[in-house]
Amino acid sequence: MTIQTQMQQAIASAQTVEASLTQFSLETENQQMKQLYSQLAEQQRGIVTQLEGRYQQILHEEPQFNQNP
């Protein structure tokens, strides 16, 4: 498995976690938990952004990864 594939999987997984947390926030009626889930989703969004930035950096540093099959 290449670094590119691993990064793509990590980003997809992180996005899934973010979506789940957002969904939990929307579905709960407990205001404290709603706020907690929202905060966690926001933190997770930051992680996704960082991973996406690193992925773009890898594509820039390793041009062979930026080829469309």
C-alpha positions as CSV (number, residue, x, y, z in Angstrom):
1,M,0.0,0.0,0.0
2,T,1.4,3.4,-1.0
3,I,1.7,6.5,1.2
4,Q,-0.9,8.1,-1.2
5,T,-3.4,5.3,-0.6
6,Q,-2.8,5.4,3.2
7,M,-3.3,9.2,3.3
8,Q,-6.5,8.9,1.2
9,Q,-7.8,6.2,3.6
10,A,-6.8,8.3,6.7
11,I,-8.6,11.3,5.3
12,A,-11.8,9.3,4.5
13,S,-11.8,7.8,8.0
14,A,-11.3,11.2,9.6
15,Q,-14.2,12.5,7.5
16,T,-16.4,9.6,8.6
17,V,-15.7,10.4,12.3
18,E,-16.5,14.0,11.7
19,A,-19.8,13.1,10.0
20,S,-20.7,10.7,12.8
21,L,-20.1,13.3,15.5
22,T,-22.1,15.9,13.6
23,Q,-24.9,13.4,13.2
24,F,-24.8,12.6,17.0
25,S,-25.0,16.3,17.7
26,L,-28.1,16.7,15.5
27,E,-29.9,13.6,16.9
28,T,-29.4,14.1,20.7
29,E,-31.8,16.2,22.7
30,N,-29.3,16.5,25.6
31,Q,-27.9,20.0,25.3
32,Q,-24.6,19.2,27.0
33,M,-24.0,16.3,24.7
34,K,-25.1,18.3,21.7
35,Q,-22.5,20.9,22.5
36,L,-19.8,18.2,23.2
37,Y,-20.5,16.4,19.9
38,S,-20.4,19.8,18.1
39,Q,-17.1,20.7,19.7
40,L,-15.6,17.3,18.9
41,A,-16.8,17.5,15.3
42,E,-15.2,20.9,15.0
43,Q,-11.9,19.5,16.3
44,Q,-12.2,16.6,13.9
45,R,-12.7,19.0,11.1
46,G,-9.3,20.6,12.0
47,I,-7.7,17.1,11.9
48,V,-9.2,16.5,8.4
49,T,-7.9,19.9,7.3
50,Q,-4.4,19.1,8.5
51,L,-4.5,15.7,6.8
52,E,-5.7,17.2,3.6
53,G,-2.9,19.8,3.8
54,R,-0.3,17.1,4.3
55,Y,-1.7,15.1,1.4
56,Q,-1.4,18.1,-0.9
57,Q,2.2,18.5,0.4
58,I,3.0,14.9,-0.5
59,L,1.5,15.4,-4.0
60,H,3.7,18.5,-4.4
61,E,6.8,16.8,-3.1
62,E,6.2,13.5,-5.0
63,P,4.8,14.4,-8.5
64,Q,4.5,10.8,-9.5
65,F,1.6,10.5,-7.1
66,N,-0.3,13.3,-8.9
67,Q,-0.8,11.3,-12.1
68,N,-4.3,10.4,-13.1
69,P,-4.6,6.8,-14.4
